[in-house]
């Protein structure tokens, strides 16, 4: 359907609202002067400054380390959990699992952060440690808030899966474990990958929960940005934001590509299947 | 028969193996921490049981001077809570007002345009919210871009930064996509035939909107409202940057107590916030279910 002029105008207006601040960030990251409102000339000065800032570079490394470990671990644990939840027969247990899984998503980040921090501090005190907050507490926190998203990506794929497939594999001599890896995993792979990407981006982006569970020594990029914005900000932070923006853009494009590709393969496979079925009925 | 039993027993073992790590994790790091919030909220620094933290929230007072210069005694934390609620409700309402037509327009576009527009809406969501908020701070400053643009069209500059309006703009901008996306996903699935049927039965455009589209989109509206209201009521940072720290919100209060190492009082505020939110959501969910049933 063609868009009406008024609808088009409104859509453009919404996009302007959403992207104006980002465009301004991009433009002023190339500003020669320190000003964030008057553009005086094009330069890469702030990018060079950014790459000289060892605190920020260290924070980038920390963020990636944390995001990779948290997303991988939560994807493995979350996929296994989804399989387990899917096979639960008791409605009662199922409701409990669903409710508990929903808690980190419904609860405001600040409460998730505070609650984990209180527990870490208390347990740390039991063992007589001055501070228990470190990379490890942050990793635990990140895995905890990523898990529900992974589970919710994988569960629907399990529900869509043809139940007779793993049974057929077992009838053909596969052990249940082998059937799981050979049949079920490929079927739910799109969900697992989407879950992994979501967990990765959530972990990269999180500030609030990290803020409460971070140790003094371990600084992630959002925490670094927070510390930068406490003082007057130079366009160095804008340069950082610009780089983040393009990284996100590329990640989104890759995930879109993967999505449409996997949709494409599913569609083709289904076509093949229906063709075969038709042939068989002949 | 025996073979089948063996298989189902093995299946059960696998199921347990799959689920047990997550079950242990969920208890240790989702359920237990929440118990710790309650534990800290009801104890003092020596972990002796006390109501002091909770009563402090409701009774602590401070003196503020309003615009006319007159000093007033107020209940500090109740005032902060009501202010958070007010700003969050206003922001959520603006998001709904702006997001509903946008979601509708997108859902009516061709499939290709739909996917492009939805991706575009999601991109700012993945920008760190600190950066997004800070960008607005530079835009809304007295000498910022917004005011220089007003100057270009011959209007007087306005003072926005440090007002409640600036905080609302920040909240709306930060959480706007969370309103559009759920409404859009409900509308995209809506059966076109229902709208046609309503038209055939003599409904005008407004009638179709009021009697068919709006009621059908309510589940999306409800989840959009929760997804905007919950983060905006509990946010910190936005008000610190855009409100010049003049409009302390409940999130700022929690963070402030955390920074001051008053963990027990921070826990008490978090506990009260959690209880109120849970209560609101239960009521809200009930209303939503009722509407869905009708």
HADDOCK unambig.tbl for C-alpha pairs under 7 A between the chains (distance, minus, plus):
assign (segid A and resid 1 and name CA) (segid B and resid 108 and name CA) 6.90 0.50 0.50
assign (segid A and resid 1 and name CA) (segid B and resid 109 and name CA) 5.89 0.50 0.50
assign (segid A and resid 1 and name CA) (segid B and resid 110 and name CA) 5.85 0.50 0.50
assign (segid A and resid 2 and name CA) (segid B and resid 109 and name CA) 6.86 0.50 0.50
assign (segid A and resid 3 and name CA) (segid B and resid 109 and name CA) 6.55 0.50 0.50
assign (segid A and resid 7 and name CA) (segid B and resid 105 and name CA) 6.25 0.50 0.50
assign (segid A and resid 11 and name CA) (segid B and resid 102 and name CA) 6.43 0.50 0.50
assign (segid A and resid 18 and name CA) (segid B and resid 124 and name CA) 6.86 0.50 0.50
assign (segid A and resid 21 and name CA) (segid B and resid 135 and name CA) 5.70 0.50 0.50
assign (segid A and resid 21 and name CA) (segid B and resid 136 and name CA) 6.50 0.50 0.50
assign (segid A and resid 25 and name CA) (segid B and resid 135 and name CA) 6.73 0.50 0.50
assign (segid A and resid 36 and name CA) (segid B and resid 138 and name CA) 6.79 0.50 0.50
assign (segid A and resid 37 and name CA) (segid B and resid 144 and name CA) 5.58 0.50 0.50
assign (segid A and resid 37 and name CA) (segid B and resid 145 and name CA) 5.76 0.50 0.50
assign (segid A and resid 77 and name CA) (segid B and resid 21 and name CA) 6.96 0.50 0.50
assign (segid A and resid 77 and name CA) (segid B and resid 22 and name CA) 6.30 0.50 0.50
assign (segid A and resid 80 and name CA) (segid B and resid 18 and name CA) 4.70 0.50 0.50
assign (segid A and resid 80 and name CA) (segid B and resid 19 and name CA) 6.37 0.50 0.50
assign (segid A and resid 81 and name CA) (segid B and resid 18 and name CA) 5.60 0.50 0.50
assign (segid A and resid 81 and name CA) (segid B and resid 19 and name CA) 4.67 0.50 0.50
assign (segid A and resid 81 and name CA) (segid B and resid 22 and name CA) 5.83 0.50 0.50
assign (segid A and resid 83 and name CA) (segid B and resid 18 and name CA) 6.75 0.50 0.50
assign (segid A and resid 84 and name CA) (segid B and resid 15 and name CA) 4.86 0.50 0.50
assign (segid A and resid 84 and name CA) (segid B and resid 16 and name CA) 6.75 0.50 0.50
assign (segid A and resid 84 and name CA) (segid B and resid 18 and name CA) 5.20 0.50 0.50
assign (segid A and resid 84 and name CA) (segid B and resid 19 and name CA) 4.73 0.50 0.50
assign (segid A and resid 85 and name CA) (segid B and resid 19 and name CA) 6.84 0.50 0.50
assign (segid A and resid 87 and name CA) (segid B and resid 15 and name CA) 6.73 0.50 0.50
assign (segid A and resid 108 and name CA) (segid B and resid 230 and name CA) 6.21 0.50 0.50
assign (segid A and resid 108 and name CA) (segid B and resid 231 and name CA) 5.89 0.50 0.50
assign (segid A and resid 108 and name CA) (segid B and resid 234 and name CA) 6.46 0.50 0.50
assign (segid A and resid 110 and name CA) (segid B and resid 234 and name CA) 6.95 0.50 0.50
assign (segid A and resid 111 and name CA) (segid B and resid 270 and name CA) 6.07 0.50 0.50
assign (segid A and resid 115 and name CA) (segid B and resid 33 and name CA) 4.75 0.50 0.50
assign (segid A and resid 115 and name CA) (segid B and resid 34 and name CA) 5.59 0.50 0.50
assign (segid A and resid 115 and name CA) (segid B and resid 36 and name CA) 6.47 0.50 0.50
assign (segid A and resid 115 and name CA) (segid B and resid 37 and name CA) 5.50 0.50 0.50
assign (segid A and resid 116 and name CA) (segid B and resid 29 and name CA) 6.97 0.50 0.50
assign (segid A and resid 116 and name CA) (segid B and resid 33 and name CA) 5.29 0.50 0.50
assign (segid A and resid 118 and name CA) (segid B and resid 36 and name CA) 6.47 0.50 0.50
assign (segid A and resid 118 and name CA) (segid B and resid 37 and name CA) 6.96 0.50 0.50
assign (segid A and resid 119 and name CA) (segid B and resid 33 and name CA) 5.60 0.50 0.50
assign (segid A and resid 119 and name CA) (segid B and resid 36 and name CA) 6.08 0.50 0.50
assign (segid A and resid 144 and name CA) (segid B and resid 29 and name CA) 6.72 0.50 0.50
assign (segid A and resid 205 and name CA) (segid B and resid 128 and name CA) 5.63 0.50 0.50
assign (segid A and resid 226 and name CA) (segid B and resid 130 and name CA) 6.83 0.50 0.50
assign (segid A and resid 241 and name CA) (segid B and resid 131 and name CA) 6.94 0.50 0.50
assign (segid A and resid 245 and name CA) (segid B and resid 127 and name CA) 6.50 0.50 0.50
assign (segid A and resid 248 and name CA) (segid B and resid 126 and name CA) 6.93 0.50 0.50
